[in-house]
Amino acid sequence: DINAKNYNYLMNDEELNVEKTALELAVDDDNIEFVKLLLERKDIDVNVLLLSKKNNEIVNKHTVLHTSVKKMNNEIIQLLSNKEAVDVNIDENQKMDTPKT
């Protein structure tokens, strides 16, 4: 699944869970060619809200567009903005639906 999330980092002896998709990893690495390839896929979710958790508490929510803006990578920002499906209005602070178990 191209939108699968992976995570789990150990930082200063504390577990930090950071969700990352293949697209997020490519944006994080400023890998423009890989971002282009991923954006060509019809099944890529450019609006997935990724979570960072510390001690099982959400400390950050973001999309790949937020990441590209924070990194000030104008080429990737442009690539994402040109993708019809991208939602530029997703707010990092929006309330998230509680998953059903």
Secondary structure, 3 states (H helix, E strand, C coil): CCCCCECCEEECCEEEEECECHHHHHHHCCCHHHHHHHHHCCCCCCCCCEEEEECCEEEEEECHHHHHHHCCCHHHHHHHHHCCCCCCCCCCCCCCCCCCC
